[in-house]
Amino acid sequence: MADKKLALTERRRSRLRYQLKQKSGGRPRLSVFRSGKHIYAQVIDDKQGRTVAAASSLEKAMREELKTGADRDAATAVGKLVAERALAAGVTEVVFDRGPYIYHGRVKALAEAAREGGLSF
């Protein structure tokens, strides 16, 4: 059963990544990873193969101000921080890469905070 679930997750991830490559128009992508305890976001420039900006709930300042790294408040804080760092690096437009995750809960909170922070997608 675990193999079947893993295969479905991989198919979903690769299908979404393919669609992003087709529709991105050369824009960097805002990639999200969430675990049971933390959430991570990074703006990746696929043309150059480098990370432009990154933020996570593991950073020391975030750990001190947040109760836990696995709730919507943490996702909102990470979204605002990654948007701030991306704007400082000169990136204003991105493509949102939710990975295999449904656009709901923490992933949605991060995306909305990044939009409020000034990123356009």
C-alpha positions as CSV (number, residue, x, y, z in Angstrom):
1,M,0.0,0.0,0.0
2,A,2.9,2.4,0.8
3,D,4.4,1.7,-2.6
4,K,1.2,2.6,-4.3
5,K,0.8,5.8,-2.4
6,L,4.5,6.8,-3.1
7,A,4.0,6.1,-6.8
8,L,0.9,8.3,-6.9
9,T,2.8,11.1,-5.2
10,E,5.6,10.8,-7.6
11,R,3.2,10.9,-10.6
12,R,1.4,13.9,-9.2
13,R,4.7,15.7,-8.6
14,S,6.1,15.0,-12.1
15,R,2.8,15.9,-13.7
16,L,2.7,19.3,-11.9
17,R,6.4,20.0,-12.6
18,Y,5.8,19.3,-16.4
19,Q,2.9,21.7,-16.4
20,L,4.9,24.4,-14.7
21,K,7.7,24.1,-17.2
22,Q,5.2,24.5,-20.0
23,K,3.5,27.6,-18.6
24,S,6.2,29.3,-16.6
25,G,7.5,31.5,-19.4
26,G,11.0,31.6,-17.8
27,R,9.8,32.8,-14.4
28,P,11.4,31.4,-11.3
29,R,9.3,29.0,-9.3
30,L,8.3,29.3,-5.6
31,S,8.6,25.7,-4.4
32,V,7.0,24.5,-1.1
33,F,7.9,21.6,1.1
34,R,6.1,20.7,4.2
35,S,6.9,18.1,6.8
36,G,5.0,17.2,10.0
37,K,7.1,19.7,12.0
38,H,8.2,22.5,9.6
39,I,7.5,24.2,6.3
40,Y,10.1,25.3,3.8
41,A,9.9,27.6,0.7
42,Q,12.4,28.6,-1.9
43,V,12.5,30.6,-5.1
44,I,14.4,28.6,-7.7
45,D,15.7,29.9,-11.0
46,D,15.6,26.8,-13.2
47,K,17.5,28.4,-16.1
48,Q,20.5,29.1,-14.0
49,G,19.9,26.1,-11.7
50,R,20.2,28.1,-8.4
51,T,18.1,29.1,-5.5
52,V,17.4,32.8,-5.4
53,A,15.8,33.1,-2.0
54,A,14.8,30.6,0.7
55,A,13.1,30.6,4.1
56,S,11.9,28.0,6.5
57,S,10.4,27.6,10.0
58,L,13.7,26.1,11.1
59,E,15.5,29.5,11.1
60,K,16.5,30.7,14.6
61,A,14.4,33.9,14.5
62,M,11.3,31.9,13.4
63,R,11.7,29.3,16.1
64,E,11.9,32.0,18.8
65,E,8.8,33.8,17.7
66,L,6.6,30.9,16.7
67,K,5.0,28.3,18.9
68,T,5.5,25.5,16.4
69,G,6.7,25.3,12.8
70,A,3.8,23.1,11.7
71,D,0.8,25.5,11.7
72,R,-0.7,28.1,9.5
73,D,1.0,30.9,11.5
74,A,4.4,29.5,10.7
75,A,3.4,29.1,7.0
76,T,2.3,32.7,6.9
77,A,5.6,33.9,8.5
78,V,7.6,31.8,6.1
79,G,5.6,33.1,3.1
80,K,6.2,36.8,4.1
81,L,9.9,36.1,4.7
82,V,10.5,34.4,1.4
83,A,8.7,37.2,-0.5
84,E,10.8,39.8,1.3
85,R,14.0,37.9,0.3
86,A,12.9,37.4,-3.3
87,L,12.1,41.0,-3.7
88,A,15.5,41.9,-2.3
89,A,17.0,39.6,-4.9
90,G,15.1,41.3,-7.7
91,V,12.4,38.7,-8.3
92,T,8.8,40.0,-8.5
93,E,7.0,37.3,-10.6
94,V,7.1,33.6,-9.8
95,V,5.2,30.4,-10.6
96,F,3.8,28.6,-7.6
97,D,5.0,25.0,-7.3
98,R,2.9,23.3,-4.6
99,G,4.6,20.0,-5.3
100,P,2.4,17.0,-4.5
101,Y,0.5,18.9,-1.8
102,I,-3.1,20.1,-2.2
103,Y,-3.6,23.9,-2.3
104,H,-5.1,24.0,1.2
105,G,-4.2,24.8,4.8
106,R,-0.5,25.5,5.3
107,V,0.4,25.6,1.6
108,K,-2.5,28.0,0.9
109,A,-1.5,30.2,3.9
110,L,2.1,30.4,2.6
111,A,1.0,31.3,-0.9
112,E,-1.3,34.0,0.3
113,A,1.4,35.5,2.6
114,A,3.8,35.5,-0.3
115,R,1.3,37.4,-2.5
116,E,0.7,39.9,0.3
117,G,4.5,40.3,0.6
118,G,4.7,41.5,-3.0
119,L,5.3,38.4,-5.1
120,S,3.0,38.0,-8.2
121,F,1.7,34.6,-9.3
